[in-house]
Amino acid sequence: MTRNLIRYQTGSEHADQNQRLIEAVFDELSASRPAGIQYGVLRLEETKFHHIVLAEDEAARARFTGLAAFRAFQAGVRERCVEPPVSTPFVLVGGYRIFGAP
């Protein structure tokens, strides 16, 4: 299992568009229900976004990144950003009813 936190900041003029693109990813995830992937997104301070991606394996990650809505989101993400995306692996130290923790 891989766990990554991706964070970035959009320009204020792109924040709502960015959120709509993310919402489209969730719509496609709900419709296609790919196995082995967990995904969440936080929007902070209006223009900061944090994506949490948990992938069972590379095949699950490929199913996720292969979604049409995800590719549409990715297509212009760097142009929407004032702070580029940074991906950081993380270790879940603990949790209560979050990220599949018992």
C-alpha positions as CSV (number, residue, x, y, z in Angstrom):
1,M,0.0,0.0,0.0
2,T,1.3,3.4,-0.9
3,R,0.1,6.6,0.8
4,N,0.7,10.0,-0.6
5,L,-0.2,13.6,0.4
6,I,-0.1,16.0,-2.6
7,R,-0.3,19.7,-1.7
8,Y,-0.4,22.8,-3.9
9,Q,-1.9,26.3,-4.1
10,T,-3.9,27.6,-7.0
11,G,-4.3,31.2,-8.0
12,S,-7.5,32.7,-6.6
13,E,-9.0,32.9,-10.1
14,H,-8.5,29.2,-10.6
15,A,-9.6,27.8,-7.2
16,D,-13.2,27.2,-8.0
17,Q,-12.4,25.7,-11.4
18,N,-9.9,23.4,-9.7
19,Q,-12.6,22.2,-7.3
20,R,-15.0,21.5,-10.1
21,L,-12.4,19.4,-11.8
22,I,-11.8,17.5,-8.6
23,E,-15.5,17.0,-8.1
24,A,-15.7,15.4,-11.6
25,V,-13.0,12.9,-10.4
26,F,-15.2,12.0,-7.5
27,D,-18.2,11.6,-9.8
28,E,-16.2,9.2,-12.0
29,L,-14.9,7.3,-9.0
30,S,-18.5,6.9,-7.7
31,A,-19.6,5.6,-11.1
32,S,-16.7,3.3,-11.9
33,R,-15.8,2.2,-8.3
34,P,-12.2,1.1,-9.0
35,A,-10.8,-1.4,-6.6
36,G,-7.8,-0.7,-4.4
37,I,-7.9,3.1,-4.2
38,Q,-8.9,5.5,-1.5
39,Y,-8.9,9.2,-2.3
40,G,-9.8,12.4,-0.4
41,V,-9.2,16.1,-1.0
42,L,-9.2,19.0,1.4
43,R,-9.5,22.6,0.4
44,L,-7.8,25.1,2.8
45,E,-7.7,28.8,2.9
46,E,-9.6,29.1,-0.3
47,T,-6.7,28.3,-2.6
48,K,-4.8,25.5,-1.0
49,F,-5.6,21.9,-1.8
50,H,-4.4,18.7,-0.2
51,H,-5.1,15.4,-1.9
52,I,-4.7,12.1,0.0
53,V,-4.2,9.0,-2.2
54,L,-4.0,5.5,-0.8
55,A,-3.3,2.8,-3.5
56,E,-3.3,-0.9,-2.8
57,D,-0.7,-1.4,-5.5
58,E,0.5,0.0,-8.9
59,A,-2.5,-1.5,-10.7
60,A,-4.9,0.4,-8.5
61,R,-2.9,3.6,-8.9
62,A,-3.0,3.1,-12.7
63,R,-6.8,2.6,-12.6
64,F,-7.1,5.9,-10.7
65,T,-4.7,7.9,-12.8
66,G,-6.3,6.4,-16.0
67,L,-9.7,7.9,-15.2
68,A,-10.8,10.4,-17.9
69,A,-11.8,13.0,-15.2
70,F,-8.4,12.6,-13.4
71,R,-6.5,13.1,-16.7
72,A,-8.7,16.3,-17.4
73,F,-7.8,17.5,-13.9
74,Q,-4.1,16.8,-14.4
75,A,-4.0,18.4,-17.9
76,G,-3.8,22.0,-16.6
77,V,-3.0,21.7,-12.9
78,R,0.4,23.4,-13.2
79,E,-1.1,26.3,-15.0
80,R,-3.7,26.8,-12.3
81,C,-1.0,26.7,-9.5
82,V,1.0,29.5,-7.9
83,E,2.6,26.8,-5.7
84,P,3.3,23.6,-7.7
85,P,2.1,20.2,-6.5
86,V,4.4,18.4,-4.1
87,S,3.8,14.7,-3.4
88,T,5.0,13.3,-0.1
89,P,4.7,9.7,1.1
90,F,3.3,9.4,4.6
91,V,2.9,6.8,7.3
92,L,-0.4,6.7,9.2
93,V,0.6,6.8,12.9
94,G,-2.9,6.4,14.1
95,G,-6.5,7.2,13.2
96,Y,-10.0,6.8,14.3
97,R,-12.4,5.8,11.6
98,I,-10.2,7.4,8.9
99,F,-8.2,5.9,6.0
100,G,-9.3,2.4,6.9
101,A,-7.6,2.5,10.3
102,P,-9.4,0.3,12.9
